[in-house]
Amino acid sequence: MLEMASSYYYGSGTVLPVDKKKAADWYKKADSAGATYQAAYVLGLMYSLGDGVPEDDWEAIRWYTKAAQAGNSDAQFNLGVMYDSGEGVRENDTEAARFYRLAADQGDDDAQLNLGILYWSGRGVPEDLVQAYKWWNLSSAAGNDQARKNKEIVVERMTKEQSAEAQRLSSQWEPTIQTTNELR
């Protein structure tokens, strides 16, 4: 079912033309059949963008939440963005930090960048230059240029001890998969 949904979403040459409405129907069937990780994420994206379905932030949040509970880091990141910006929900820095953290823990460099920003500014989490540096260091290692620039700025405000601690935390970090249990 997921394959059929993707075929309608992207089109498969002369066999199946692009039909986003049918794709949404097939993604819902795939989700019901247990392919929640990917199907619910794509449905969240479709509702968020109004791509083949009416634009509806509440539906996007519902589908992203389902995918996030299944461990989809893209859905976790998108929920973080929505709570961070107040898009479709009341702005909530604590929830933004929670969802960024779930995605960041899985190695999502954009989530690591944004989580570092929250630690830098003390929004949703206590202000912590060591944590800001750690997350920016990890994001930078994944190729995120903005994280590299942010890291250069924060290190100027840190003591040698804080810098050493941030380096130690970065070197010990390992990605983890965040599933339903972490979201309850």
C-alpha positions, 0 to 999 in steps of 0.5 A, spaced: 500 500 500 505 504 501 508 503 494 501 504 491 501 511 495 508 513 493 506 511 486 500 516 486 504 521 489 510 521 485 507 518 479 510 512 475 511 514 468 505 512 464 502 506 468 500 511 474 499 519 473 501 523 479 494 524 483 495 527 490 488 525 492 489 518 491 496 518 494 493 521 500 487 515 500 493 510 499 497 513 505 491 513 509 490 505 508 498 504 508 497 507 515 492 503 517 495 497 515 501 498 519 506 503 515 505 509 520 512 511 520 512 513 513 505 514 511 503 518 517 509 523 516 507 524 508 500 525 510 502 530 515 507 533 510 501 533 505 496 537 510 501 542 512 503 544 505 496 543 502 499 538 497 493 534 494 489 535 500 486 541 504 491 545 507 490 544 515 495 545 520 491 541 525 491 535 521 498 536 519 499 535 527 495 529 528 499 525 522 506 528 524 504 526 532 502 519 529 509 518 525 513 522 531 510 516 536 513 511 531 520 514 531 520 518 525 525 524 526 522 528 520 515 528 523 519 530 530 523 535 527 516 538 523 512 538 530 518 542 533 518 547 528 510 548 529 511 549 536 517 553 535 513 558 530 506 557 533 504 554 526 497 551 527 498 551 535 500 555 540 507 557 541 510 553 546 518 553 547 518 547 551 514 542 546 519 545 541 525 543 545 522 536 546 520 534 539 527 537 537 530 533 542 527 527 539 529 528 532 536 531 534 537 524 538 537 521 532 542 525 528 537 530 525 542 536 524 537 541 523 534 539 529 540 539 533 541 546 530 535 548 533 535 545 539 542 549 540 539 555 539 534 554 544 539 552 549 543 558 547 537 563 548 534 559 554 527 558 551 524 552 553 530 549 556 535 552 561 540 557 558 546 552 557 552 554 553 555 547 554 549 544 551 548 549 545 555 548 543 554 540 544 548 540 539 551 545 534 558 541 534 554 535 532 550 539 527 556 542 524 559 535 524 554 533 519 555 539 515 550 544 517 554 551 516 549 555 520 551 550 526 558 551 525 558 559 525 554 559 531 559 554 535 564 559 533 560 565 536 558 561 543 565 558 544 567 565 545 563 566 551 565 559 554 570 558 559 576 553 557 572 548 562 565 549 559 569 548 552 572 542 554 566 539 557 562 540 551 567 537 547 567 531 551 559 531 551 559 531 543 565 525 543 560 521 547 554 522 544 551 516 540 544 517 536 538 513 539 531 511 536 526 515 539 519 511 539 512 511 542 515 510 549 519 517 549 513 521 547 508 519 552 
